[in-house]
Amino acid sequence: MTPAIAMKAALWMTLLSTVVLFAAIYGAQKYYGVEDYKVTGRNVDYTAADVAALAKNQRTAAGYVVPILFPLDLLLLASLAAFMTTWSVHFAGAAGIPAPWVWLVIVVPVIYMAADLSENTLLARMLTDPATISERAVAVAQATTQLKLAASFFGLLQTVTIIALGLLLRR
């Protein structure tokens, strides 16, 4: 396999794995009933009482921690960050980003990964040890969720913009 074919395969695998993992998490959330609770990682509209209510439902809380947060969301955060990074780096030169500055396109995906992993860890801790649930702990988890959502939005915007510019300027 040539390096060019290997790179194209890697690009498409990051996209495919991200889509498959989103679908797997959605299905697991439905199966375990996580959707019945406000604590889903897609919003910050929940309270310590909401987290405590989820923690009381041991089957749902355990299913949310394993397999949803770990390993599915852990794999998703790595896959989505890899998608944003590989596609951005691949098209950076064609988009006119000077080689010494290409490393900058990695910053937002790394911030996204750190925020998502932090959010997962905080939620898992609260759901496995309800004594750790407090308004402060929930506020920290919500802040990491907000950072994750912002970083994923700007990371995807960056990726789409670099791809579009790369394709437009390549012609």
NORLINVEN-V870747 format. One record per backbone hydrogen bond with DSSP energy under -0.5 kcal/mol. NH is the residue of the N-H (numbers start at 0). CO is the residue of the C=O. E is the energy in kcal/mol with one decimal. If there is no record, write none. Layout:
BEGIN
[[NH	CO	E] [NH	CO	E]]
END
This chain:
BEGIN
[[5	1	-2.5] [6	2	-2.4] [7	3	-2.1] [8	4	-2.5] [9	5	-2.3] [10	6	-2.6] [11	7	-2.4] [12	8	-2.3] [13	9	-1.9] [14	10	-1.5] [15	11	-2.7] [16	12	-2.8] [17	13	-1.7] [18	14	-2.2] [19	15	-2.6] [20	16	-2.4] [21	17	-2.3] [22	18	-2.1] [23	19	-2.4] [24	20	-2.6] [25	21	-2.4] [26	22	-2.5] [27	23	-2.5] [28	24	-2.7] [29	25	-2.0] [30	26	-2.5] [31	27	-2.5] [32	28	-0.8] [32	29	-0.5] [33	28	-1.7] [34	28	-0.9] [35	32	-1.5] [36	33	-2.2] [39	37	-1.5] [45	43	-1.4] [50	46	-1.9] [51	47	-2.5] [52	48	-2.3] [53	49	-2.0] [54	50	-2.6] [55	51	-1.9] [56	52	-0.9] [56	53	-0.6] [57	55	-1.5] [60	56	-3.0] [61	57	-2.7] [62	58	-2.2] [63	59	-2.1] [64	60	-2.2] [65	61	-2.9] [67	62	-1.7] [68	63	-2.9] [69	64	-2.5] [71	66	-2.3] [72	67	-2.9] [73	68	-1.0] [74	70	-2.8] [75	71	-2.5] [76	72	-2.9] [77	73	-1.7] [78	74	-2.6] [79	75	-3.4] [80	76	-1.9] [81	77	-2.3] [82	78	-2.7] [83	79	-2.7] [84	80	-2.7] [85	81	-3.1] [86	82	-2.0] [87	83	-1.7] [88	84	-3.0] [89	85	-2.6] [90	86	-1.9] [91	87	-1.0] [92	88	-0.6] [94	90	-1.9] [95	92	-1.4] [96	91	-2.5] [97	95	-0.6] [100	97	-2.1] [101	97	-0.6] [101	98	-1.2] [103	100	-1.7] [104	101	-2.0] [105	102	-1.7] [106	103	-1.1] [107	103	-0.5] [109	105	-1.9] [110	106	-2.3] [111	107	-2.6] [112	108	-2.5] [113	109	-2.5] [114	110	-2.5] [115	111	-2.8] [116	112	-2.6] [117	113	-2.2] [118	114	-2.6] [119	115	-2.6] [120	116	-2.3] [121	117	-2.6] [122	118	-2.7] [123	119	-2.7] [124	120	-2.4] [125	121	-2.3] [126	122	-2.6] [127	123	-2.0] [128	124	-1.6] [131	128	-2.8] [132	129	-1.5] [137	133	-2.5] [138	134	-2.3] [139	135	-2.2] [140	136	-2.3] [141	137	-2.8] [142	138	-2.1] [143	139	-2.2] [144	140	-2.1] [145	141	-2.6] [146	142	-2.3] [147	143	-2.6] [148	144	-2.9] [149	145	-2.5] [150	146	-2.9] [151	147	-2.7] [152	148	-2.2] [153	149	-2.9] [154	150	-2.5] [155	151	-2.4] [156	152	-2.6] [157	153	-2.6] [158	154	-2.4] [159	155	-2.8] [160	156	-2.5] [161	157	-2.8] [162	158	-2.5] [163	159	-2.7] [164	160	-2.9] [165	161	-2.8] [166	162	-2.7] [167	163	-2.6] [168	164	-3.1] [169	165	-1.3] [170	166	-0.7]]
END
